Amino acid sequence: MTALGRLQGSLRRASGRVLDVLLPPRCLACAGEVAEQGTLCATCFTGLSPISPPFCARCGVPFAHGEGESLCPRCAARPPAFAAARAALRYDAGAKRLILPFKHADRTELAWPLARQMARAGAGLLARAELIVPVPAHWRRLLGRRYDQAALLARALGRIAQRPVALDLLRRRRRTPPLADKGAADRAITVQGAFALARKGGALVAGRRVLLVDDVVTSGATSEACALVLLEAGALAVEVLAAARVPDPRLRDA
């Protein structure tokens, strides 16, 4: 390292210490004091539930017990269009303390720590990805929220993995109602035909492995609808990476 580089590093560390004195680091979830900016306190960190094996080899839904490399009943009966899906966290109370403020309370600074968790969980997917694409929000929703949370996650993942990101490749043709209170079949019907490829987007997709990014995956209906559009445009394969995954209630104690 050159003398100039060492000087610049020292200045950054000194400015960081000054900032910590003026604005003490706070936990991203509960605002309690922490040792470093942009981190969680011990209580909030241990409250997260990272998804680790066993989980469905296709859609990534967590299993209650050791299932090896097996598929969940839904994927076994009808494999999804996407080749694989992974998520960093179970969508439980701990994850909601990060994701709900990120989605609804202008806490855009949470994109980076969530993306780091996603990069850990989806390291294999990121290594294979040739293009990162976020699940798009409808323009009317963007007017109210002023930002697209999936796009922020995709951009952060692109920086972490040094992969190209196409923020506007997919568009949502119509505004869909909230899916939280719908069953899997109703979700699929609701999002059917809701997505389309941007004009001339086929040239960017054709022959490439695409990583689709979203904040929360529930039944996988939205991921499926987006994957079908990308595959019809010539994508070699589509995989999905999310910040959190809602466990399937049919898999008891999952």
Backbone as CSV, one residue per row, in Angstrom:
resi,resn,N_x,N_y,N_z,CA_x,CA_y,CA_z,C_x,C_y,C_z
1,MET,0.848,-1.196,0.000,0.000,0.000,0.000,0.886,1.249,0.000
2,THR,0.505,2.216,-0.832,1.285,3.444,-0.908,1.048,4.316,0.316
3,ALA,1.947,5.320,0.469,1.791,6.250,1.586,0.471,6.993,1.496
4,LEU,0.072,7.333,0.251,-1.209,8.034,0.064,-2.366,7.135,0.477
5,GLY,-2.293,5.858,0.109,-3.354,4.936,0.484,-3.469,4.775,1.985
6,ARG,-2.299,4.682,2.669,-2.324,4.565,4.127,-2.913,5.809,4.763
7,LEU,-2.591,6.983,4.202,-3.127,8.243,4.729,-4.641,8.290,4.550
8,GLN,-5.111,7.880,3.374,-6.554,7.899,3.123,-7.282,6.940,4.058
9,GLY,-6.679,5.770,4.297,-7.290,4.822,5.216,-7.351,5.370,6.628
10,SER,-6.306,6.030,7.062,-6.283,6.613,8.402,-7.337,7.694,8.534
11,LEU,-7.499,8.504,7.488,-8.499,9.574,7.527,-9.912,8.991,7.601
12,ARG,-10.171,7.902,6.848,-11.490,7.285,6.894,-11.781,6.732,8.285
13,ARG,-10.787,6.086,8.891,-10.997,5.531,10.227,-11.217,6.638,11.246
14,ALA,-10.466,7.731,11.113,-10.617,8.840,12.051,-11.986,9.497,11.904
15,SER,-12.436,9.685,10.653,-13.749,10.302,10.448,-14.849,9.399,10.975
16,GLY,-14.654,8.071,10.833,-15.634,7.132,11.367,-15.730,7.211,12.876
17,ARG,-14.582,7.358,13.550,-14.601,7.472,15.016,-15.276,8.760,15.449
18,VAL,-15.047,9.842,14.712,-15.705,11.109,15.035,-17.210,10.978,14.871
19,LEU,-17.636,10.322,13.781,-19.065,10.135,13.548,-19.688,9.297,14.651
20,ASP,-18.972,8.280,15.114,-19.505,7.432,16.176,-19.671,8.198,17.476
21,VAL,-18.826,9.196,17.702,-18.956,10.021,18.906,-20.174,10.928,18.782
22,LEU,-20.329,11.546,17.605,-21.443,12.470,17.403,-22.773,11.737,17.282
23,LEU,-22.761,10.598,16.566,-23.967,9.803,16.363,-23.642,8.362,16.745
24,PRO,-23.826,7.999,17.995,-23.473,6.648,18.442,-24.162,5.586,17.585
25,PRO,-23.433,4.510,17.215,-24.032,3.439,16.397,-25.263,2.848,17.068
26,ARG,-26.290,2.616,16.257,-27.547,2.073,16.751,-27.901,0.799,16.014
27,CYS,-28.521,-0.120,16.718,-28.973,-1.365,16.122,-29.961,-1.072,14.991
28,LEU,-29.825,-1.770,13.879,-30.697,-1.551,12.729,-32.153,-1.891,13.015
29,ALA,-32.392,-2.762,13.976,-33.757,-3.196,14.257,-34.393,-2.465,15.432
30,CYS,-33.676,-2.394,16.576,-34.295,-1.852,17.792,-33.752,-0.494,18.205
31,ALA,-32.738,-0.007,17.501,-32.112,1.291,17.790,-31.314,1.297,19.089
32,GLY,-31.076,0.135,19.688,-30.187,0.072,20.848,-28.744,0.308,20.434
33,GLU,-27.898,0.642,21.393,-26.501,0.926,21.079,-25.763,-0.342,20.667
34,VAL,-24.923,-0.217,19.649,-24.083,-1.316,19.173,-22.664,-0.793,18.987
35,ALA,-21.756,-1.700,18.702,-20.351,-1.308,18.593,-20.016,-0.692,17.248
36,GLU,-20.789,-1.032,16.209,-20.439,-0.599,14.854,-21.686,-0.197,14.091
37,GLN,-21.556,0.870,13.286,-22.672,1.318,12.469,-23.108,0.210,11.509
38,GLY,-24.427,0.136,11.260,-24.948,-0.800,10.279,-25.012,-2.236,10.739
39,THR,-25.075,-2.463,12.047,-25.124,-3.831,12.577,-26.331,-3.998,13.487
40,LEU,-26.536,-5.227,13.935,-27.606,-5.551,14.865,-27.028,-5.792,16.251
41,CYS,-27.836,-5.522,17.265,-27.422,-5.878,18.617,-27.506,-7.397,18.770
42,ALA,-26.910,-7.902,19.834,-26.877,-9.351,20.026,-28.281,-9.949,20.104
43,THR,-29.209,-9.237,20.784,-30.567,-9.762,20.936,-31.274,-9.860,19.592
44,CYS,-31.197,-8.816,18.775,-31.869,-8.821,17.479,-31.201,-9.803,16.514
45,PHE,-29.883,-9.919,16.612,-29.180,-10.840,15.726,-29.581,-12.286,16.021
46,THR,-29.625,-12.631,17.302,-30.006,-14.003,17.649,-31.493,-14.247,17.411
47,GLY,-32.271,-13.178,17.244,-33.687,-13.323,16.932,-33.957,-13.666,15.481
48,LEU,-32.935,-13.566,14.613,-33.099,-13.952,13.212,-33.019,-15.469,13.072
49,SER,-33.702,-15.989,12.078,-33.710,-17.434,11.829,-33.197,-17.713,10.420
50,PRO,-31.881,-17.803,10.242,-31.341,-18.117,8.912,-31.837,-19.473,8.432
51,ILE,-32.127,-19.557,7.149,-32.560,-20.830,6.574,-31.328,-21.654,6.230
52,SER,-31.278,-22.820,6.808,-30.186,-23.750,6.539,-30.799,-25.116,6.268
53,PRO,-30.037,-26.050,5.696,-30.603,-27.374,5.434,-31.183,-27.989,6.702
54,PRO,-32.268,-28.758,6.552,-32.847,-29.230,5.284,-33.889,-28.263,4.712
55,PHE,-33.889,-28.149,3.399,-34.927,-27.390,2.706,-35.134,-28.018,1.333
56,CYS,-36.235,-27.640,0.687,-36.548,-28.181,-0.629,-35.433,-27.838,-1.608
57,ALA,-34.975,-28.837,-2.334,-33.875,-28.623,-3.267,-34.272,-27.718,-4.426
58,ARG,-35.571,-27.524,-4.637,-36.014,-26.705,-5.773,-36.434,-25.307,-5.305
59,CYS,-37.448,-25.226,-4.453,-37.991,-23.907,-4.096,-37.376,-23.315,-2.832
60,GLY,-36.626,-24.115,-2.079,-35.938,-23.594,-0.900,-36.773,-23.493,0.346
61,VAL,-38.010,-23.964,0.338,-38.844,-23.870,1.539,-38.234,-24.753,2.628
62,PRO,-38.135,-24.245,3.857,-37.500,-25.053,4.915,-38.358,-26.227,5.346
63,PHE,-37.683,-27.345,5.650,-38.344,-28.524,6.170,-38.226,-28.541,7.687
64,ALA,-39.132,-29.277,8.311,-39.086,-29.412,9.763,-38.001,-30.387,10.197
65,HIS,-37.767,-31.409,9.382,-36.829,-32.462,9.753,-35.947,-32.792,8.566
66,GLY,-34.914,-33.566,8.804,-33.972,-33.922,7.754,-34.645,-34.626,6.596
67,GLU,-34.587,-33.998,5.417,-35.214,-34.575,4.237,-34.195,-34.815,3.123
68,GLY,-32.892,-34.667,3.408,-31.868,-34.844,2.388,-32.017,-33.833,1.263
69,GLU,-31.919,-34.308,0.036,-32.042,-33.443,-1.137,-33.429,-33.556,-1.761
70,SER,-34.430,-33.920,-0.994,-35.756,-34.167,-1.543,-36.483,-32.874,-1.872
71,LEU,-37.589,-33.033,-2.577,-38.436,-31.911,-2.945,-39.617,-31.826,-1.989
72,CYS,-40.145,-30.638,-1.826,-41.373,-30.475,-1.061,-42.527,-31.055,-1.880
73,PRO,-43.670,-31.325,-1.262,-44.787,-31.921,-2.006,-45.217,-31.094,-3.217
74,ARG,-45.199,-29.776,-3.089,-45.643,-28.926,-4.198,-44.697,-29.051,-5.384
75,CYS,-43.385,-29.010,-5.133,-42.418,-29.100,-6.236,-42.378,-30.503,-6.820
76,ALA,-42.613,-31.515,-5.978,-42.644,-32.884,-6.485,-43.831,-33.094,-7.420
77,ALA,-44.968,-32.481,-7.089,-46.166,-32.631,-7.911,-46.083,-31.802,-9.182
78,ARG,-45.509,-30.601,-9.066,-45.419,-29.721,-10.236,-44.185,-28.825,-10.073
79,PRO,-43.053,-29.221,-10.635,-41.826,-28.420,-10.493,-42.030,-27.010,-11.044
80,PRO,-41.529,-26.000,-10.356,-41.690,-24.624,-10.827,-40.827,-24.337,-12.046
81,ALA,-41.113,-23.234,-12.705,-40.346,-22.855,-13.893,-38.915,-22.469,-13.537
82,PHE,-38.722,-21.894,-12.370,-37.363,-21.512,-11.984,-36.588,-22.741,-11.525
83,ALA,-35.284,-22.733,-11.754,-34.456,-23.906,-11.488,-34.188,-24.109,-10.007
84,ALA,-34.104,-23.033,-9.257,-33.839,-23.118,-7.816,-34.207,-21.793,-7.177
85,ALA,-34.535,-21.847,-5.894,-34.810,-20.637,-5.120,-34.199,-20.794,-3.742
86,ARG,-33.634,-19.714,-3.242,-33.062,-19.700,-1.907,-33.454,-18.388,-1.230
87,ALA,-33.497,-18.425,0.081,-33.775,-17.218,0.869,-32.865,-17.211,2.074
88,ALA,-32.560,-16.020,2.560,-31.638,-15.893,3.679,-32.290,-16.229,5.012
89,LEU,-33.536,-15.775,5.216,-34.163,-15.854,6.528,-35.569,-16.434,6.445
90,ARG,-35.981,-17.097,7.509,-37.403,-17.408,7.667,-38.141,-16.098,7.912
91,TYR,-39.310,-15.978,7.319,-40.087,-14.755,7.503,-40.875,-14.867,8.802
92,ASP,-40.183,-14.590,9.909,-40.786,-14.653,11.233,-40.653,-13.288,11.900
93,ALA,-40.894,-13.228,13.186,-40.880,-11.938,13.886,-39.531,-11.244,13.769
94,GLY,-38.439,-12.011,13.846,-37.115,-11.401,13.744,-36.872,-10.782,12.390
95,ALA,-37.219,-11.504,11.328,-37.030,-10.973,9.980,-37.938,-9.780,9.710
96,LYS,-39.150,-9.823,10.229,-40.086,-8.724,9.995,-39.575,-7.403,10.585
97,ARG,-38.782,-7.479,11.633,-38.251,-6.249,12.242,-37.289,-5.534,11.298
98,LEU,-36.781,-6.253,10.317,-35.930,-5.631,9.302,-36.697,-5.355,8.014
99,ILE,-37.475,-6.324,7.577,-38.074,-6.230,6.244,-39.255,-5.267,6.197
100,LEU,-40.096,-5.243,7.216,-41.249,-4.338,7.175,-40.832,-2.863,7.181
101,PRO,-39.882,-2.437,8.028,-39.412,-1.053,7.912,-38.745,-0.776,6.569
102,PHE,-38.039,-1.761,6.036,-37.396,-1.607,4.734,-38.435,-1.373,3.638
103,LYS,-39.545,-2.099,3.699,-40.565,-1.992,2.665,-41.466,-0.779,2.832
104,HIS,-41.795,-0.438,4.076,-42.882,0.514,4.291,-42.500,1.785,5.053
105,ALA,-41.292,1.866,5.559,-40.950,3.010,6.418,-39.705,3.753,5.956
106,ASP,-39.411,3.693,4.664,-38.286,4.455,4.089,-36.934,4.072,4.681
107,ARG,-36.811,2.862,5.226,-35.534,2.428,5.799,-34.676,1.787,4.702
108,THR,-34.339,2.569,3.713,-33.592,2.033,2.571,-32.179,1.605,2.943
109,GLU,-31.664,2.079,4.063,-30.322,1.670,4.478,-30.267,0.192,4.857
110,LEU,-31.425,-0.430,5.030,-31.463,-1.847,5.372,-31.192,-2.743,4.165
111,ALA,-31.168,-2.175,2.968,-30.916,-2.987,1.779,-29.553,-3.666,1.847
112,TRP,-28.548,-2.949,2.301,-27.200,-3.506,2.293,-27.045,-4.666,3.284
113,PRO,-27.439,-4.528,4.558,-27.310,-5.691,5.452,-28.170,-6.877,5.029
114,LEU,-29.353,-6.620,4.478,-30.166,-7.727,3.980,-29.491,-8.406,2.791
115,ALA,-28.908,-7.608,1.913,-28.219,-8.178,0.754,-27.023,-9.022,1.177
116,ARG,-26.341,-8.622,2.225,-25.215,-9.433,2.713,-25.707,-10.800,3.193
117,GLN,-26.850,-10.810,3.891,-27.431,-12.082,4.319,-27.825,-12.924,3.105
118,MET,-28.382,-12.290,2.093,-28.790,-12.999,0.885,-27.580,-13.567,0.149
119,ALA,-26.501,-12.806,0.095,-25.293,-13.269,-0.587,-24.721,-14.506,0.097
120,ARG,-24.838,-14.551,1.418,-24.380,-15.735,2.154,-25.244,-16.949,1.794
121,ALA,-26.553,-16.756,1.829,-27.465,-17.879,1.576,-27.452,-18.320,0.117
122,GLY,-27.237,-17.386,-0.785,-27.314,-17.694,-2.212,-25.982,-17.622,-2.917
123,ALA,-24.906,-17.985,-2.227,-23.567,-17.882,-2.825,-23.473,-18.672,-4.121
124,GLY,-24.035,-19.879,-4.143,-23.989,-20.689,-5.353,-24.773,-20.067,-6.492
125,LEU,-25.931,-19.497,-6.185,-26.746,-18.862,-7.208,-26.039,-17.645,-7.784
126,LEU,-25.431,-16.848,-6.920,-24.715,-15.667,-7.387,-23.515,-16.042,-8.247
127,ALA,-22.844,-17.138,-7.884,-21.682,-17.570,-8.663,-22.085,-17.965,-10.081
128,ARG,-23.305,-18.509,-10.236,-23.772,-18.930,-11.562,-24.426,-17.797,-12.339
129,ALA,-24.891,-16.770,-11.646,-25.704,-15.726,-12.288,-24.889,-14.936,-13.312
130,GLU,-25.519,-14.681,-14.437,-24.921,-13.819,-15.457,-25.644,-12.477,-15.541
131,LEU,-26.803,-12.394,-14.912,-27.582,-11.160,-14.897,-28.505,-11.196,-13.691
132,ILE,-28.589,-10.097,-12.960,-29.465,-9.986,-11.799,-30.636,-9.073,-12.149
133,VAL,-31.849,-9.552,-11.869,-33.068,-8.820,-12.239,-34.014,-8.786,-11.039
134,PRO,-34.489,-7.614,-10.625,-35.445,-7.568,-9.517,-36.874,-7.804,-9.976
135,VAL,-37.689,-8.358,-9.082,-39.134,-8.420,-9.319,-39.655,-6.979,-9.286
136,PRO,-40.336,-6.532,-10.316,-40.713,-5.117,-10.379,-41.968,-4.788,-9.581
137,ALA,-42.016,-3.570,-9.078,-43.229,-3.032,-8.461,-44.023,-2.274,-9.519
138,HIS,-45.324,-2.170,-9.309,-46.147,-1.398,-10.227,-45.856,0.095,-10.033
139,TRP,-45.963,0.863,-11.113,-45.587,2.270,-11.042,-46.445,3.048,-10.048
140,ARG,-47.693,2.630,-9.869,-48.538,3.340,-8.901,-48.061,3.088,-7.472
141,ARG,-47.575,1.886,-7.209,-47.031,1.600,-5.886,-45.743,2.388,-5.660
142,LEU,-44.964,2.564,-6.709,-43.729,3.338,-6.586,-44.022,4.800,-6.266
143,LEU,-45.137,5.317,-6.769,-45.498,6.701,-6.468,-45.679,6.908,-4.968
144,GLY,-46.281,5.925,-4.312,-46.507,6.039,-2.879,-45.287,5.711,-2.062
145,ARG,-44.513,4.708,-2.504,-43.362,4.250,-1.718,-42.089,4.991,-2.080
146,ARG,-42.001,5.487,-3.331,-40.870,6.269,-3.831,-39.627,5.445,-4.101
147,TYR,-39.646,4.158,-3.847,-38.511,3.312,-4.180,-39.003,1.873,-4.316
148,ASP,-38.225,1.078,-5.033,-38.536,-0.333,-5.239,-37.565,-1.141,-4.391
149,GLN,-38.068,-1.802,-3.360,-37.175,-2.494,-2.434,-36.429,-3.644,-3.096
150,ALA,-37.069,-4.342,-4.039,-36.383,-5.427,-4.724,-35.242,-4.892,-5.586
151,ALA,-35.449,-3.725,-6.181,-34.385,-3.113,-6.991,-33.189,-2.720,-6.124
152,LEU,-33.455,-2.216,-4.911,-32.361,-1.869,-4.009,-31.561,-3.110,-3.623
153,LEU,-32.254,-4.214,-3.359,-31.560,-5.464,-3.027,-30.754,-5.967,-4.215
154,ALA,-31.333,-5.897,-5.417,-30.633,-6.359,-6.614,-29.375,-5.541,-6.852
155,ARG,-29.469,-4.230,-6.690,-28.298,-3.369,-6.895,-27.198,-3.708,-5.895
156,ALA,-27.585,-3.917,-4.627,-26.591,-4.248,-3.609,-25.937,-5.597,-3.902
157,LEU,-26.725,-6.583,-4.330,-26.174,-7.890,-4.657,-25.240,-7.806,-5.857
158,GLY,-25.581,-6.964,-6.815,-24.701,-6.781,-7.960,-23.338,-6.248,-7.548
159,ARG,-23.333,-5.335,-6.583,-22.068,-4.795,-6.091,-21.290,-5.852,-5.325
160,ILE,-21.987,-6.631,-4.503,-21.310,-7.654,-3.707,-20.690,-8.719,-4.601
161,ALA,-21.456,-9.190,-5.591,-21.018,-10.309,-6.423,-20.349,-9.880,-7.721
162,GLN,-20.317,-8.559,-7.966,-19.738,-8.055,-9.214,-20.425,-8.678,-10.427
163,ARG,-21.756,-8.585,-10.417,-22.566,-9.088,-11.508,-23.389,-7.948,-12.093
164,PRO,-23.684,-7.980,-13.408,-24.514,-6.931,-14.007,-25.945,-7.001,-13.496
165,VAL,-26.578,-5.856,-13.371,-27.943,-5.745,-12.865,-28.785,-5.002,-13.892
166,ALA,-29.953,-5.530,-14.201,-30.893,-4.880,-15.121,-32.150,-4.524,-14.344
167,LEU,-32.198,-3.292,-13.844,-33.281,-2.893,-12.942,-34.622,-2.775,-13.645
168,ASP,-34.632,-2.445,-14.926,-35.887,-2.192,-15.638,-36.194,-3.259,-16.684
169,LEU,-35.615,-4.433,-16.550,-35.821,-5.465,-17.558,-37.250,-5.998,-17.519
170,LEU,-37.783,-6.209,-16.315,-39.163,-6.650,-16.153,-40.044,-5.473,-15.771
171,ARG,-41.278,-5.518,-16.184,-42.239,-4.504,-15.759,-43.526,-5.197,-15.331
172,ARG,-44.217,-4.569,-14.406,-45.496,-5.109,-13.926,-46.593,-4.408,-14.708
173,ARG,-47.296,-5.175,-15.534,-48.275,-4.580,-16.450,-49.527,-4.101,-15.756
174,ARG,-49.850,-4.739,-14.659,-51.025,-4.300,-13.918,-50.748,-4.420,-12.426
175,ARG,-51.431,-3.609,-11.671,-51.255,-3.637,-10.222,-52.040,-4.807,-9.659
176,THR,-51.367,-5.667,-8.920,-52.022,-6.827,-8.322,-52.340,-6.547,-6.863
177,PRO,-53.438,-7.090,-6.363,-53.787,-6.873,-4.958,-52.814,-7.618,-4.048
178,PRO,-52.760,-7.249,-2.767,-51.895,-7.976,-1.825,-52.221,-9.465,-1.837
179,LEU,-51.158,-10.285,-1.740,-51.325,-11.723,-1.834,-51.310,-12.425,-0.486
180,ALA,-51.083,-11.659,0.595,-50.839,-12.281,1.894,-51.984,-13.174,2.359
181,ASP,-53.229,-12.806,2.035,-54.369,-13.577,2.537,-54.899,-14.584,1.525
182,LYS,-54.150,-14.838,0.436,-54.604,-15.744,-0.597,-53.871,-17.077,-0.516
183,GLY,-54.544,-18.127,-0.946,-53.910,-19.429,-1.045,-53.031,-19.511,-2.276
184,ALA,-52.291,-20.608,-2.396,-51.340,-20.751,-3.491,-52.032,-20.668,-4.857
185,ALA,-53.172,-21.333,-5.012,-53.864,-21.324,-6.297,-54.343,-19.925,-6.659
186,ASP,-54.905,-19.212,-5.684,-55.374,-17.844,-5.932,-54.212,-16.912,-6.250
187,ARG,-53.066,-17.117,-5.595,-51.889,-16.296,-5.890,-51.459,-16.477,-7.341
188,ALA,-51.430,-17.719,-7.793,-51.013,-17.993,-9.164,-51.943,-17.333,-10.164
189,ILE,-53.245,-17.402,-9.904,-54.221,-16.778,-10.801,-54.055,-15.258,-10.791
190,THR,-53.821,-14.691,-9.618,-53.719,-13.239,-9.480,-52.558,-12.664,-10.282
191,VAL,-51.414,-13.350,-10.275,-50.223,-12.801,-10.946,-50.066,-13.288,-12.375
192,GLN,-50.951,-14.169,-12.825,-50.841,-14.679,-14.189,-50.940,-13.538,-15.197
193,GLY,-49.961,-13.404,-16.051,-49.948,-12.354,-17.058,-49.662,-10.965,-16.529
194,ALA,-49.257,-10.855,-15.260,-49.044,-9.530,-14.673,-47.695,-8.930,-15.036
195,PHE,-46.779,-9.738,-15.564,-45.429,-9.259,-15.840,-45.108,-9.367,-17.325
196,ALA,-44.229,-8.488,-17.758,-43.798,-8.497,-19.155,-42.356,-8.026,-19.231
197,LEU,-41.723,-8.365,-20.334,-40.344,-7.944,-20.557,-40.335,-6.549,-21.159
198,ALA,-39.382,-5.741,-20.747,-39.247,-4.418,-21.320,-38.926,-4.524,-22.813
199,ARG,-39.220,-3.483,-23.532,-38.973,-3.478,-24.974,-37.493,-3.721,-25.252
200,LYS,-37.209,-4.601,-26.166,-35.848,-4.993,-26.562,-35.089,-5.681,-25.432
201,GLY,-35.822,-6.137,-24.410,-35.152,-6.816,-23.309,-34.686,-8.216,-23.664
202,GLY,-35.267,-8.803,-24.711,-34.896,-10.153,-25.089,-33.426,-10.303,-25.418
203,ALA,-32.836,-9.290,-26.021,-31.421,-9.367,-26.382,-30.541,-9.459,-25.151
204,LEU,-30.989,-8.884,-24.059,-30.206,-8.913,-22.828,-30.344,-10.242,-22.102
205,VAL,-31.477,-10.902,-22.267,-31.785,-12.128,-21.535,-31.318,-13.382,-22.256
206,ALA,-31.402,-13.391,-23.563,-31.205,-14.604,-24.349,-29.887,-15.305,-24.029
207,GLY,-29.998,-16.590,-23.689,-28.823,-17.401,-23.451,-28.105,-17.163,-22.139
208,ARG,-28.710,-16.409,-21.221,-28.030,-16.076,-19.966,-28.760,-16.698,-18.775
209,ARG,-27.986,-16.977,-17.729,-28.558,-17.432,-16.466,-28.959,-16.195,-15.675
210,VAL,-30.229,-16.090,-15.367,-30.777,-14.899,-14.717,-31.081,-15.211,-13.250
211,LEU,-30.681,-14.310,-12.379,-31.028,-14.406,-10.961,-32.110,-13.384,-10.660
212,LEU,-33.282,-13.871,-10.284,-34.425,-13.022,-9.953,-34.397,-12.715,-8.461
213,VAL,-34.532,-11.447,-8.102,-34.386,-11.014,-6.706,-35.692,-10.421,-6.195
214,ASP,-36.082,-10.833,-4.985,-37.272,-10.283,-4.340,-37.000,-10.164,-2.850
215,ASP,-37.889,-9.451,-2.149,-37.699,-9.304,-0.708,-38.239,-10.513,0.049
216,VAL,-39.469,-10.929,-0.262,-40.088,-12.060,0.441,-40.724,-12.993,-0.581
217,VAL,-40.487,-14.285,-0.425,-41.162,-15.307,-1.222,-42.142,-16.036,-0.315
218,THR,-43.383,-16.148,-0.768,-44.401,-16.860,0.018,-44.693,-18.207,-0.637
219,SER,-45.538,-18.210,-1.646,-45.846,-19.458,-2.349,-44.939,-19.666,-3.556
220,GLY,-44.280,-18.598,-4.009,-43.465,-18.675,-5.219,-44.226,-18.311,-6.478
221,ALA,-45.495,-17.893,-6.346,-46.304,-17.577,-7.526,-45.736,-16.391,-8.301
222,THR,-45.299,-15.359,-7.603,-44.732,-14.188,-8.285,-43.428,-14.568,-8.979
223,SER,-42.572,-15.319,-8.287,-41.319,-15.770,-8.896,-41.596,-16.611,-10.131
224,GLU,-42.591,-17.479,-10.051,-42.965,-18.330,-11.178,-43.404,-17.490,-12.373
225,ALA,-44.259,-16.500,-12.132,-44.760,-15.669,-13.224,-43.620,-14.903,-13.900
226,CYS,-42.696,-14.382,-13.103,-41.552,-13.661,-13.671,-40.616,-14.607,-14.411
227,ALA,-40.388,-15.783,-13.841,-39.500,-16.755,-14.477,-40.033,-17.183,-15.843
228,LEU,-41.330,-17.365,-15.958,-41.918,-17.764,-17.234,-41.669,-16.707,-18.305
229,VAL,-41.790,-15.442,-17.931,-41.532,-14.359,-18.891,-40.077,-14.385,-19.340
230,LEU,-39.163,-14.562,-18.403,-37.731,-14.564,-18.729,-37.361,-15.777,-19.582
231,LEU,-37.921,-16.927,-19.261,-37.622,-18.131,-20.041,-38.199,-18.029,-21.450
232,GLU,-39.383,-17.462,-21.576,-39.975,-17.281,-22.902,-39.149,-16.315,-23.746
233,ALA,-38.421,-15.413,-23.074,-37.563,-14.469,-23.788,-36.212,-15.076,-24.140
234,GLY,-35.972,-16.320,-23.725,-34.741,-16.992,-24.111,-33.715,-17.170,-23.021
235,ALA,-34.061,-16.883,-21.764,-33.108,-17.090,-20.682,-32.721,-18.561,-20.615
236,LEU,-31.448,-18.823,-20.361,-30.975,-20.198,-20.253,-31.564,-20.872,-19.020
237,ALA,-31.635,-20.138,-17.917,-32.217,-20.636,-16.670,-32.524,-19.432,-15.795
238,VAL,-33.473,-19.612,-14.889,-33.834,-18.566,-13.927,-33.757,-19.168,-12.536
239,GLU,-33.055,-18.488,-11.642,-33.019,-18.857,-10.236,-33.483,-17.662,-9.414
240,VAL,-33.857,-17.917,-8.175,-34.513,-16.893,-7.349,-33.765,-16.759,-6.030
241,LEU,-33.549,-15.525,-5.615,-32.920,-15.255,-4.323,-33.720,-14.177,-3.607
242,ALA,-34.120,-14.458,-2.362,-34.955,-13.533,-1.591,-34.336,-13.291,-0.225
243,ALA,-34.756,-12.196,0.379,-34.304,-11.914,1.737,-34.949,-12.870,2.730
244,ALA,-36.210,-13.213,2.509,-36.917,-14.081,3.461,-37.885,-14.992,2.731
245,ARG,-38.185,-16.114,3.376,-39.098,-17.115,2.822,-40.139,-17.449,3.872
246,VAL,-41.406,-17.420,3.479,-42.488,-17.819,4.372,-42.554,-19.339,4.390
247,PRO,-42.407,-19.979,5.552,-42.507,-21.445,5.596,-43.880,-21.908,5.133
248,ASP,-43.922,-23.062,4.500,-45.175,-23.644,4.028,-45.918,-24.198,5.243
249,PRO,-47.129,-23.713,5.546,-47.853,-24.202,6.722,-48.222,-25.673,6.634
250,ARG,-48.196,-26.230,5.419,-48.514,-27.650,5.269,-47.359,-28.539,5.763
251,LEU,-46.157,-27.953,5.843,-45.024,-28.702,6.354,-44.953,-28.425,7.852
252,ARG,-45.595,-29.205,8.621,-45.802,-28.940,10.046,-44.474,-28.700,10.761
253,ASP,-44.483,-27.647,11.597,-43.339,-27.246,12.390,-42.181,-26.779,11.543
254,ALA,-42.409,-26.460,10.255,-41.307,-25.987,9.411,-40.943,-24.568,9.755
